[in-house]
Amino acid sequence: MSDSKSKIAVLGAGSWGTALAALVARHGHPTVLWGRDVAVVEAIDGSHENPRYLPGIPLPETLQATTDLATAIDGAAWILVVVPSHAFTETVQQLAPLRPAHAGVAWATKGFEPGSGRFLHEVARQILGPDVPLAVVTGPSFAKEVTQGLPTAITVHGDDPAFAQTVADAMHGPTFRAYTGDDMVGAELGGAMKNVLAVATGVADGMQLGLNARAGLITRGLNEMLRLAAVIGARPETLMGLAGLGDLVLTCTGDLSRNRRLGLALGHGKSLNDAVREIGQVVESVQTADEVMRQAEQHGIELPISNAVRAVLHGEITPAAALQELLAREQKPEYPDTLFK
């Protein structure tokens, strides 16, 4: 595939793209980070800091940054896409003709393709063709903590075991554990769906409903993940691992989560527009909630928490009314026998 120190191109100079580029650069890989924002790119190259997304955190001097996509990709052994889900299709379309022969494509983007509801591996496969190795990087990982070198564990799921291992090897280090797997559907489902459920727990905390409510929402949210996983062919153990439960707990409880902060603001009575503006970055749950419910409706299953979040984000119902609807649902078994069948 490549030697251990081959060039890596990272596309997307937001907080997570910068964090992962810094990670692999610190591990000795020649790394070029591509971004659209000239000021951010110049700051990364010149002062070794991303002042917009990771202010005050030093980046490795070996990390290079550019606004030229061809320069970033030229000679790369593999490419890591770290852009918001709404920009994923366009980015993969742009990299496709520039991709070096044999270079695999991985991504740390979480979400679905807006409008179609397709999983991102389906988008990448259609654009790149059947022979390009693909992998998704996911798990409980706040960019700020990764850049600070705090302990983190993630998982890399791919359709080519050698490529998934290559990606994991580049990331794995003294404070960063990278596991591997081959359930791309499950890994992507967990990474997308946890954003929606984090809004629910944020709303509950914003309304000061207590720790019992938070734990209940996380657990029943995991149930919704497992229910959807069962009908789309994902493995339940994937959702019980880093890609599902791990990411869900982090995003629902950690205040570095943009989606949790959105929920907190809504729980405090702020409007959606005001809440998103205050956060100042892309909040994936706003689009992902629609796509999660599209999946649920296609497969004829109920996801009451996800549906309530979607309704709140569309302004169809207030957080308080959504809570009342959830509490008024009929009593039933916690896990029907059919969940994993």
QUIQUIKA-V873887 format. One record per pair of residues at least 6 apart in sequence whose C-alpha atoms are under 6 Angstrom apart, sorted by the first residue. I is the first residue (numbers start at 1). GAP is how many residues later the second one is. Records with the same first field share a line. If there is no record, write none. Layout:
BEGIN
I=GAP, GAP
END
This chain:
BEGIN
5=24
6=71
7=22, 23, 24, 69, 70
8=23, 68, 69, 70, 71
9=22, 23, 63, 64, 67, 70
10=23, 70, 71
11=22, 23, 70, 71
12=22, 23, 70, 71
13=22
15=38, 128
16=127
17=65
19=124, 128
24=146, 147
25=6, 38
31=32
32=32, 33, 40
33=32
34=31, 32, 33, 38
35=32
36=31
40=10
41=24, 25
43=6
44=6
45=19, 20
48=10, 11
49=9, 10
77=26
78=25, 26, 27
79=26
80=26, 27
81=26
82=25, 26, 27
83=26
85=26
104=28, 29, 30
105=29
106=28, 29, 30
107=29, 30
108=28, 29
110=81, 82
111=81, 177
112=6, 7, 8
117=174
133=27
134=24
135=22, 23, 29
136=20, 21
137=19
138=16, 17, 105
139=15, 16, 103, 104, 108
140=106, 107, 110
151=24, 25
152=24
153=23, 24, 25
154=24
155=23, 24, 25
156=8, 24
157=23, 24, 25, 26, 27
158=6, 24
159=23
168=10
172=6
185=49
186=48, 52
187=56
190=53, 54
194=54
195=64, 90
196=89, 93
198=53, 54, 61, 62
199=60, 61, 64
201=13, 51
202=58, 61, 62
203=60, 61, 63, 64
206=58, 61, 62
207=60
224=79
227=112
230=110
239=6
251=6
252=8
259=24
262=13
265=10
289=21
308=14
311=6
312=6
END
